[in-house]
Amino acid sequence: RSCKLKLIRKFIFHYKNVRWARGRHETYLCFVVKRRTGPDSLSFDFGHLRNRSGCHVERKKLTHSLLLPILSPSLLFLRHLGALCPGLWGSSVDGARLCYSVTWFCSWSPCSKCAQQLAHFLLQTPNLRLRIFVSRLYFCDEEDSQEREGLRQLKRAGVQISVMTYKDYFYCWQTFVARRKRSFKAWDDLHQNSVRLVRKLNRILQPCETEDLRDGFTLLGL
């Protein structure tokens, strides 16, 4: 019971979408890996990570699981999550190349370096789709910050980036934290802070949409 309470307190502290996130120097990442195992069936795998000793969880996932091949393809099969993705880079048992859908729920949005490495990998792996939900935006206050550009790189690489709202916190609570044994209670200003962050993220990603329109007009000869 004490372990469960400790987990609940950690989740609320690190995922709370407060404006001033003092003392939250770690990044937590809850993930869901989904793959189709048949015409009408899907399989799901769940887990969570957090950074330690300066190793960001996004790059920890890059080097220890699904995203390892950029660095060392031969080590892929030695990592626990690599076993969950047969056929991602080659063929599965029946010869088919499988498609995977991965969802991250992050306490912080990725830093610029993690975003750059992740975008580079995803552009080389079209059968892996990634969606990222973030509780807070990491160093995105300055208009010309590298972190803002990193988020735009991820969008250009096909990543769906969203701010966590009540339903996302509720899902994480039920799936990773309390597992239906305790109800989720929203903290003060959860909704207001989510709305503020959604607007901020939309402003950051807006240049990507402008570029897409410009490319479309160019193709049409306009």
KETORMAR-670947 format. One record per atom (N, C-alpha, C): residue number from 1; z, y, x. Coordinates in steps of 0.05 Angstrom, whole numbers, plus 5000, padded with zeros to 4 digits. Layout:
// residues N
(NUM (Z Y X)) ...
END
This chain:
// residues 222
(1 (5000 4976 5017)) (1 (5000 5000 5000)) (1 (5000 5025 5017)) (2 (5015 5025 5039)) (2 (5017 5048 5057)) (2 (4990 5053 5070)) (3 (4975 5032 5076)) (3 (4948 5035 5088)) (3 (4929 5047 5068)) (4 (4932 5039 5043)) (4 (4915 5051 5022)) (4 (4920 5080 5019)) (5 (4946 5088 5019)) (5 (4953 5117 5016)) (5 (4942 5133 5040)) (6 (4944 5121 5064)) (6 (4934 5134 5088)) (6 (4904 5139 5086)) (7 (4890 5119 5076)) (7 (4861 5121 5072)) (7 (4854 5143 5052)) (8 (4869 5144 5030)) (8 (4864 5164 5010)) (8 (4869 5192 5021)) (9 (4890 5195 5036)) (9 (4896 5222 5047)) (9 (4874 5230 5067)) (10 (4865 5211 5083)) (10 (4844 5217 5103)) (10 (4818 5225 5089)) (11 (4811 5211 5068)) (11 (4787 5217 5053)) (11 (4788 5245 5042)) (12 (4810 5252 5028)) (12 (4813 5278 5016)) (12 (4813 5300 5037)) (13 (4826 5295 5059)) (13 (4828 5316 5080)) (13 (4800 5321 5093)) (14 (4787 5299 5100)) (14 (4762 5302 5115)) (14 (4738 5308 5098)) (15 (4738 5300 5073)) (15 (4715 5305 5055)) (15 (4719 5329 5037)) (16 (4741 5342 5038)) (16 (4746 5365 5021)) (16 (4727 5388 5028)) (17 (4712 5398 5009)) (17 (4691 5417 5014)) (17 (4701 5446 5015)) (18 (4722 5450 5030)) (18 (4734 5477 5032)) (18 (4717 5495 5048)) (19 (4720 5521 5044)) (19 (4704 5541 5059)) (19 (4713 5542 5088)) (20 (4739 5542 5093)) (20 (4749 5543 5121)) (20 (4761 5516 5127)) (21 (4747 5498 5141)) (21 (4756 5471 5146)) (21 (4771 5468 5172)) (22 (4794 5480 5174)) (22 (4810 5480 5198)) (22 (4820 5451 5204)) (23 (4820 5444 5229)) (23 (4832 5418 5237)) (23 (4814 5394 5232)) (24 (4791 5398 5221)) (24 (4773 5375 5215)) (24 (4752 5372 5237)) (25 (4761 5361 5259)) (25 (4745 5359 5283)) (25 (4730 5332 5284)) (26 (4735 5314 5266)) (26 (4721 5288 5265)) (26 (4701 5288 5243)) (27 (4681 5272 5246)) (27 (4661 5268 5224)) (27 (4663 5240 5214)) (28 (4665 5237 5188)) (28 (4666 5211 5175)) (28 (4639 5207 5161)) (29 (4630 5182 5161)) (29 (4604 5175 5150)) (29 (4607 5149 5135)) (30 (4604 5150 5108)) (30 (4603 5125 5092)) (30 (4574 5119 5087)) (31 (4566 5094 5089)) (31 (4538 5087 5086)) (31 (4533 5064 5068)) (32 (4510 5064 5055)) (32 (4501 5043 5038)) (32 (4473 5035 5048)) (33 (4469 5010 5053)) (33 (4443 4999 5061)) (33 (4432 4982 5039)) (34 (4409 4989 5029)) (34 (4397 4974 5006)) (34 (4370 4963 5014)) (35 (4366 4938 5008)) (35 (4340 4926 5013)) (35 (4332 4908 4989)) (36 (4306 4906 4985)) (36 (4296 4889 4964)) (36 (4293 4860 4974)) (37 (4306 4841 4961)) (37 (4305 4813 4969)) (37 (4287 4796 4951)) (38 (4276 4808 4931)) (38 (4258 4794 4912)) (38 (4246 4813 4893)) (39 (4228 4804 4876)) (39 (4215 4821 4857)) (39 (4234 4837 4839)) (40 (4256 4824 4832)) (40 (4276 4836 4813)) (40 (4304 4836 4824)) (41 (4307 4835 4851)) (41 (4334 4833 4862)) (41 (4336 4852 4886)) (42 (4360 4863 4889)) (42 (4366 4880 4912)) (42 (4392 4870 4925)) (43 (4395 4875 4951)) (43 (4421 4869 4964)) (43 (4432 4895 4975)) (44 (4458 4897 4975)) (44 (4472 4921 4985)) (44 (4492 4914 5006)) (45 (4494 4932 5026)) (45 (4515 4930 5046)) (45 (4528 4957 5049)) (46 (4555 4957 5053)) (46 (4570 4981 5054)) (46 (4587 4983 5079)) (47 (4593 5007 5088)) (47 (4611 5010 5111)) (47 (4617 5039 5116)) (48 (4632 5044 5137)) (48 (4638 5072 5144)) (48 (4642 5073 5174)) (49 (4638 5097 5185)) (49 (4641 5103 5213)) (49 (4655 5130 5217)) (50 (4666 5134 5240)) (50 (4676 5161 5248)) (50 (4672 5164 5277)) (51 (4669 5190 5286)) (51 (4664 5194 5314)) (51 (4689 5193 5330)) (52 (4686 5185 5355)) (52 (4709 5184 5374)) (52 (4699 5193 5402)) (53 (4716 5206 5416)) (53 (4711 5213 5444)) (53 (4684 5228 5447)) (54 (4679 5246 5429)) (54 (4655 5262 5431)) (54 (4629 5249 5423)) (55 (4630 5224 5413)) (55 (4606 5210 5404)) (55 (4603 5215 5375)) (56 (4581 5229 5367)) (56 (4577 5236 5339)) (56 (4569 5211 5324)) (57 (4579 5209 5299)) (57 (4574 5185 5283)) (57 (4545 5180 5278)) (58 (4529 5201 5276)) (58 (4500 5197 5272)) (58 (4488 5183 5296)) (59 (4495 5193 5320)) (59 (4485 5180 5344)) (59 (4498 5153 5349)) (60 (4523 5150 5340)) (60 (4536 5124 5342)) (60 (4520 5104 5325)) (61 (4511 5113 5302)) (61 (4494 5095 5286)) (61 (4467 5092 5299)) (62 (4457 5113 5313)) (62 (4432 5110 5327)) (62 (4434 5089 5349)) (63 (4456 5088 5364)) (63 (4457 5071 5387)) (63 (4471 5044 5382)) (64 (4483 5041 5358)) (64 (4497 5016 5353)) (64 (4488 5001 5328)) (65 (4466 5011 5316)) (65 (4459 4996 5292)) (65 (4429 5000 5286)) (66 (4423 5011 5262)) (66 (4396 5012 5252)) (66 (4377 5027 5271)) (67 (4387 5048 5284)) (67 (4370 5066 5298)) (67 (4369 5061 5328)) (68 (4377 5039 5337)) (68 (4379 5032 5365)) (68 (4352 5030 5380)) (69 (4330 5022 5368)) (69 (4305 5016 5382)) (69 (4295 5039 5399)) (70 (4301 5064 5392)) (70 (4292 5086 5409)) (70 (4303 5083 5437)) (71 (4327 5073 5439)) (71 (4341 5071 5465)) (71 (4337 5044 5478)) (72 (4341 5022 5463)) (72 (4339 4996 5474)) (72 (4334 4975 5452)) (73 (4308 4968 5447)) (73 (4303 4950 5425)) (73 (4316 4922 5429)) (74 (4319 4914 5454)) (74 (4330 4887 5459)) (74 (4359 4884 5451)) (75 (4373 4907 5449)) (75 (4401 4906 5441)) (75 (4405 4907 5411)) (76 (4383 4910 5396)) (76 (4385 4913 5368)) (76 (4400 4889 5355)) (77 (4392 4865 5363)) (77 (4403 4841 5350)) (77 (4431 4835 5358)) (78 (4442 4850 5377)) (78 (4470 4847 5386)) (78 (4488 4864 5369)) (79 (4477 4881 5353)) (79 (4494 4900 5337)) (79 (4496 4890 5309)) (80 (4519 4895 5297)) (80 (4525 4883 5271)) (80 (4507 4892 5249)) (81 (4499 4917 5248)) (81 (4481 4926 5227)) (81 (4453 4918 5231)) (82 (4445 4912 5256)) (82 (4418 4903 5261)) (82 (4413 4877 5246)) (83 (4434 4861 5243)) (83 (4431 4835 5228)) (83 (4425 4840 5199)) (84 (4431 4864 5189)) (84 (4427 4869 5160)) (84 (4399 4878 5154)) (85 (4383 4882 5175)) (85 (4356 4893 5172)) (85 (4334 4876 5183)) (86 (4332 4851 5176)) (86 (4310 4834 5187)) (86 (4284 4845 5176)) (87 (4264 4847 5193)) (87 (4238 4856 5184)) (87 (4233 4886 5184)) (88 (4253 4901 5194)) (88 (4250 4930 5195)) (88 (4229 4939 5215)) (89 (4228 4926 5238)) (89 (4208 4933 5259)) (89 (4187 4912 5262)) (90 (4192 4888 5252)) (90 (4173 4866 5255)) (90 (4170 4852 5228)) (91 (4170 4826 5229)) (91 (4168 4810 5204)) (91 (4193 4796 5198)) (92 (4199 4792 5173)) (92 (4222 4777 5164)) (92 (4215 4747 5165)) (93 (4232 4731 5154)) (93 (4228 4702 5155)) (93 (4202 4694 5141)) (94 (4195 4707 5119)) (94 (4171 4699 5104)) (94 (4146 4715 5113)) (95 (4149 4731 5135)) (95 (4126 4745 5146)) (95 (4122 4773 5136)) (96 (4138 4781 5116)) (96 (4135 4808 5105)) (96 (4152 4828 5120)) (97 (4142 4853 5120)) (97 (4157 4875 5132)) (97 (4173 4888 5110)) (98 (4199 4888 5113)) (98 (4217 4897 5091)) (98 (4221 4927 5093)) (99 (4226 4939 5069)) (99 (4232 4967 5067)) (99 (4262 4970 5061)) (100 (4274 4989 5075)) (100 (4303 4994 5071)) (100 (4308 5022 5062)) (101 (4328 5025 5046)) (101 (4337 5051 5037)) (101 (4366 5054 5045)) (102 (4372 5075 5061)) (102 (4399 5079 5072)) (102 (4409 5106 5061)) (103 (4434 5106 5052)) (103 (4447 5130 5042)) (103 (4472 5136 5058)) (104 (4474 5160 5068)) (104 (4498 5169 5082)) (104 (4513 5189 5065)) (105 (4540 5187 5065)) (105 (4557 5207 5054)) (105 (4574 5218 5078)) (106 (4568 5242 5087)) (106 (4580 5253 5111)) (106 (4599 5276 5105)) (107 (4621 5276 5120)) (107 (4640 5298 5117)) (107 (4629 5324 5129)) (108 (4611 5322 5149)) (108 (4597 5345 5160)) (108 (4568 5339 5161)) (109 (4551 5359 5159)) (109 (4522 5355 5163)) (109 (4517 5349 5193)) (110 (4495 5336 5200)) (110 (4490 5329 5228)) (110 (4487 5354 5245)) (111 (4495 5351 5270)) (111 (4490 5373 5290)) (111 (4461 5373 5298)) (112 (4452 5393 5312)) (112 (4424 5396 5318)) (112 (4413 5372 5335)) (113 (4429 5363 5355)) (113 (4420 5341 5372)) (113 (4417 5315 5357)) (114 (4436 5310 5340)) (114 (4435 5285 5323)) (114 (4411 5287 5304)) (115 (4407 5310 5292)) (115 (4385 5314 5274)) (115 (4358 5310 5287)) (116 (4356 5320 5311)) (116 (4330 5317 5326)) (116 (4325 5288 5333)) (117 (4345 5273 5342)) (117 (4340 5245 5349)) (117 (4334 5229 5324)) (118 (4349 5235 5303)) (118 (4345 5220 5278)) (118 (4317 5225 5266)) (119 (4308 5250 5267)) (119 (4282 5257 5256)) (119 (4260 5243 5273)) (120 (4263 5243 5299)) (120 (4244 5230 5316)) (120 (4241 5200 5310)) (121 (4264 5187 5305)) (121 (4264 5159 5298)) (121 (4250 5154 5272)) (122 (4258 5169 5252)) (122 (4247 5164 5225)) (122 (4217 5168 5223)) (123 (4207 5186 5238)) (123 (4178 5190 5239)) (123 (4163 5166 5249)) (124 (4177 5149 5265)) (124 (4166 5125 5276)) (124 (4172 5100 5259)) (125 (4188 5104 5238)) (125 (4197 5081 5222)) (125 (4192 5087 5192)) (126 (4167 5086 5183)) (126 (4161 5094 5155)) (126 (4173 5076 5134)) (127 (4181 5052 5141)) (127 (4192 5034 5121)) (127 (4223 5036 5119)) (128 (4234 5058 5131)) (128 (4262 5063 5127)) (128 (4265 5091 5115)) (129 (4278 5092 5092)) (129 (4282 5117 5078)) (129 (4312 5125 5081)) (130 (4317 5150 5086)) (130 (4345 5159 5090)) (130 (4351 5182 5072)) (131 (4373 5180 5058)) (131 (4383 5203 5042)) (131 (4411 5210 5053)) (132 (4416 5235 5057)) (132 (4442 5244 5068)) (132 (4455 5263 5048)) (133 (4480 5256 5040)) (133 (4496 5274 5024)) (133 (4518 5285 5043)) (134 (4522 5312 5043)) (134 (4541 5324 5061)) (134 (4563 5338 5045)) (135 (4587 5337 5055)) (135 (4609 5352 5043)) (135 (4609 5381 5051)) (136 (4604 5385 5077)) (136 (4604 5412 5088)) (136 (4580 5416 5107)) (137 (4572 5440 5112)) (137 (4550 5446 5130)) (137 (4561 5454 5157)) (138 (4552 5441 5178)) (138 (4562 5444 5205)) (138 (4548 5467 5220)) (139 (4563 5488 5226)) (139 (4553 5511 5242)) (139 (4526 5522 5231)) (140 (4526 5527 5205)) (140 (4501 5537 5192)) (140 (4503 5566 5182)) (141 (4523 5580 5191)) (141 (4527 5608 5182)) (141 (4506 5627 5193)) (142 (4498 5623 5218)) (142 (4479 5641 5231)) (142 (4451 5634 5222)) (143 (4435 5654 5216)) (143 (4407 5650 5206)) (143 (4390 5635 5226)) (144 (4395 5640 5252)) (144 (4378 5627 5273)) (144 (4392 5604 5287)) (145 (4412 5592 5274)) (145 (4427 5571 5288)) (145 (4410 5546 5291)) (146 (4415 5531 5313)) (146 (4400 5506 5318)) (146 (4406 5485 5297)) (147 (4431 5486 5286)) (147 (4438 5467 5265)) (147 (4421 5470 5240)) (148 (4414 5495 5233)) (148 (4396 5500 5210)) (148 (4369 5488 5215)) (149 (4359 5493 5240)) (149 (4332 5482 5247)) (149 (4333 5451 5247)) (150 (4356 5439 5255)) (150 (4359 5410 5255)) (150 (4356 5399 5227)) (151 (4368 5413 5207)) (151 (4366 5404 5179)) (151 (4337 5406 5170)) (152 (4323 5427 5178)) (152 (4295 5429 5170)) (152 (4278 5408 5183)) (153 (4285 5400 5208)) (153 (4271 5378 5221)) (153 (4274 5352 5206)) (154 (4299 5347 5196)) (154 (4304 5323 5181)) (154 (4287 5323 5155)) (155 (4286 5346 5142)) (155 (4270 5347 5117)) (155 (4241 5342 5123)) (156 (4231 5353 5145)) (156 (4202 5348 5152)) (156 (4197 5319 5158)) (157 (4218 5305 5167)) (157 (4216 5276 5173)) (157 (4219 5259 5148)) (158 (4223 5271 5125)) (158 (4224 5256 5100)) (158 (4253 5251 5091)) (159 (4273 5262 5104)) (159 (4300 5257 5095)) (159 (4307 5275 5071)) (160 (4319 5263 5052)) (160 (4330 5278 5029)) (160 (4358 5287 5036)) (161 (4363 5313 5037)) (161 (4389 5323 5044)) (161 (4400 5337 5020)) (162 (4425 5330 5012)) (162 (4438 5342 4989)) (162 (4467 5348 4995)) (163 (4478 5366 4980)) (163 (4507 5372 4982)) (163 (4521 5354 4962)) (164 (4544 5343 4970)) (164 (4560 5326 4952)) (164 (4571 5342 4929)) (165 (4569 5330 4905)) (165 (4580 5342 4881)) (165 (4601 5322 4871)) (166 (4613 5329 4848)) (166 (4635 5312 4837)) (166 (4626 5283 4835)) (167 (4602 5278 4825)) (167 (4594 5250 4821)) (167 (4592 5235 4847)) (168 (4585 5249 4869)) (168 (4583 5236 4895)) (168 (4610 5230 4907)) (169 (4629 5248 4903)) (169 (4657 5243 4912)) (169 (4668 5220 4895)) (170 (4663 5220 4870)) (170 (4673 5198 4852)) (170 (4661 5171 4861)) (171 (4635 5170 4868)) (171 (4623 5145 4877)) (171 (4636 5136 4903)) (172 (4640 5154 4922)) (172 (4653 5147 4948)) (172 (4681 5137 4943)) (173 (4695 5150 4926)) (173 (4723 5143 4919)) (173 (4724 5114 4908)) (174 (4706 5108 4890)) (174 (4706 5082 4877)) (174 (4695 5060 4896)) (175 (4677 5067 4914)) (175 (4664 5048 4931)) (175 (4678 5043 4957)) (176 (4688 5064 4970)) (176 (4699 5062 4997)) (176 (4729 5066 4999)) (177 (4741 5079 4980)) (177 (4769 5088 4983)) (177 (4788 5072 4965)) (178 (4789 5079 4939)) (178 (4809 5067 4922)) (178 (4799 5042 4908)) (179 (4773 5038 4907)) (179 (4761 5014 4894)) (179 (4772 5009 4866)) (180 (4771 5030 4850)) (180 (4779 5029 4822)) (180 (4809 5024 4817)) (181 (4825 5023 4838)) (181 (4853 5019 4834)) (181 (4869 5045 4830)) (182 (4855 5067 4834)) (182 (4867 5093 4830)) (182 (4845 5113 4822)) (183 (4850 5129 4802)) (183 (4830 5148 4793)) (183 (4826 5171 4811)) (184 (4802 5182 4812)) (184 (4796 5205 4829)) (184 (4802 5230 4814)) (185 (4817 5248 4827)) (185 (4823 5274 4816)) (185 (4811 5296 4833)) (186 (4794 5311 4821)) (186 (4781 5333 4835)) (186 (4801 5354 4845)) (187 (4797 5364 4869)) (187 (4815 5385 4879)) (187 (4805 5412 4868)) (188 (4822 5433 4871)) (188 (4815 5459 4862)) (188 (4789 5469 4876)) (189 (4771 5481 4861)) (189 (4747 5493 4871)) (189 (4726 5473 4882)) (190 (4729 5448 4875)) (190 (4709 5428 4884)) (190 (4682 5436 4874)) (191 (4680 5442 4848)) (191 (4654 5448 4836)) (191 (4643 5475 4847)) (192 (4660 5495 4848)) (192 (4651 5522 4857)) (192 (4641 5520 4886)) (193 (4655 5505 4903)) (193 (4647 5502 4931)) (193 (4621 5486 4934)) (194 (4618 5467 4917)) (194 (4593 5451 4917)) (194 (4569 5469 4909)) (195 (4572 5485 4889)) (195 (4551 5503 4880)) (195 (4544 5523 4902)) (196 (4565 5534 4916)) (196 (4560 5552 4938)) (196 (4544 5539 4960)) (197 (4552 5514 4967)) (197 (4539 5500 4989)) (197 (4510 5491 4981)) (198 (4506 5484 4956)) (198 (4479 5477 4947)) (198 (4460 5501 4950)) (199 (4469 5524 4943)) (199 (4453 5548 4946)) (199 (4447 5554 4975)) (200 (4467 5551 4992)) (200 (4464 5556 5020)) (200 (4444 5536 5033)) (201 (4447 5510 5026)) (201 (4428 5490 5036)) (201 (4400 5495 5027)) (202 (4397 5503 5002)) (202 (4370 5510 4991)) (202 (4357 5533 5007)) (203 (4373 5553 5014)) (203 (4362 5575 5030)) (203 (4354 5566 5058)) (204 (4370 5547 5069)) (204 (4363 5537 5096)) (204 (4337 5521 5095)) (205 (4334 5505 5075)) (205 (4311 5487 5073)) (205 (4286 5500 5062)) (206 (4289 5524 5051)) (206 (4267 5538 5039)) (206 (4242 5541 5057)) (207 (4246 5548 5083)) (207 (4223 5551 5101)) (207 (4205 5526 5101)) (208 (4218 5502 5098)) (208 (4202 5477 5098)) (208 (4183 5477 5074)) (209 (4193 5486 5051)) (209 (4176 5487 5027)) (209 (4154 5507 5030)) (210 (4159 5529 5043)) (210 (4139 5549 5048)) (210 (4117 5538 5066)) (211 (4125 5523 5087)) (211 (4105 5511 5105)) (211 (4088 5491 5090)) (212 (4101 5475 5072)) (212 (4086 5455 5057)) (212 (4065 5468 5040)) (213 (4072 5491 5027)) (213 (4053 5505 5010)) (213 (4030 5517 5027)) (214 (4037 5527 5051)) (214 (4017 5539 5068)) (214 (3997 5517 5077)) (215 (4008 5493 5084)) (215 (3990 5471 5092)) (215 (3972 5463 5069)) (216 (3983 5463 5045)) (216 (3967 5456 5022)) (216 (3944 5475 5017)) (217 (3950 5501 5019)) (217 (3929 5521 5016)) (217 (3908 5519 5037)) (218 (3916 5512 5062)) (218 (3897 5508 5084)) (218 (3878 5485 5078)) (219 (3889 5463 5067)) (219 (3872 5440 5061)) (219 (3852 5447 5039)) (220 (3860 5465 5021)) (220 (3842 5473 4998)) (220 (3823 5494 5006)) (221 (3826 5505 5031)) (221 (3808 5526 5041)) (221 (3815 5553 5030)) (222 (3840 5556 5022)) (222 (3848 5582 5009)) (222 (3863 5599 5030)) 
END
